[in-house]
Amino acid sequence: MDSFTILNQIQLISCAMMVAVIWIIQILHYPTFFYINESDFSKFHEFHSSRITLIVAPLMLLELVSASFLWYLDMNSIFYRLNLVLVIFVWFVTFFVSVPIHNQLLKGKDLNQIKRLVFTNWIRTGVWTFRFGLCFFLSQV
């Protein structure tokens, strides 16, 4: 198995894992924020933030590194370029939309911020889901 095939497999597996995580977060976990009482919310949110980072950070980094190498190995491919652009877009939304909302929620329960988090997280959910289809396609080529 050559390095290009291995990188494609790493990309597919890391993306598949992130798709599973983001759908669980979107459908189950973020909506749960509405049901945590105010007195427990800060502790709950701090716990969520520290634990989810242990899962998400390595996977997102693996996606970025493998997407970068795939593009580097085949710079003429519109698909690998699109894949890398989508990875960077997810990072952008994560750090400039989701993280600031989470930082606000560290101060305490805020229903408007929770609604905003759930709503804006659909962007990441959609992009990751689309990317999984793209990665699956690329792994078959």
Long-range contacts (C-beta under 8 A, 24 or more apart in sequence): 3-73, 4-70, 4-73, 4-74, 7-66, 7-69, 7-70, 7-73, 8-70, 8-135, 8-138, 8-139, 9-139, 10-62, 10-66, 11-63, 11-66, 11-67, 11-70, 11-83, 11-135, 11-138, 11-139, 12-132, 12-135, 12-136, 12-138, 12-139, 14-59, 14-62, 14-63, 14-66, 15-63, 15-128, 15-131, 15-132, 15-135, 16-132, 16-135, 17-59, 18-56, 18-59, 18-60, 18-63, 18-128, 19-128, 19-129, 19-131, 19-132, 21-55, 21-56, 21-59, 22-121, 22-124, 22-125, 22-128, 22-129, 23-125, 23-129, 25-52, 25-121, 26-118, 26-121, 26-122, 26-125, 30-114, 30-117, 30-118, 30-121, 31-118, 33-105, 33-109, 33-114, 33-117, 33-118, 34-111, 34-114, 36-109, 38-108, 38-109, 41-105, 41-108, 41-109, 42-106, 42-107, 42-108, 42-109, 45-102, 45-105, 45-106, 46-106, 49-102, 49-106, 60-90, 60-91, 60-94, 63-87, 64-88, 64-91, 70-138, 79-134, 79-137, 79-138, 80-138, 82-134, 83-131, 83-134, 83-135, 83-138, 86-127, 86-130, 86-131, 86-134, 87-131, 89-127, 90-124, 90-127, 90-128, 90-131, 93-120, 93-123, 93-124, 93-127, 94-124, 97-123, 98-124
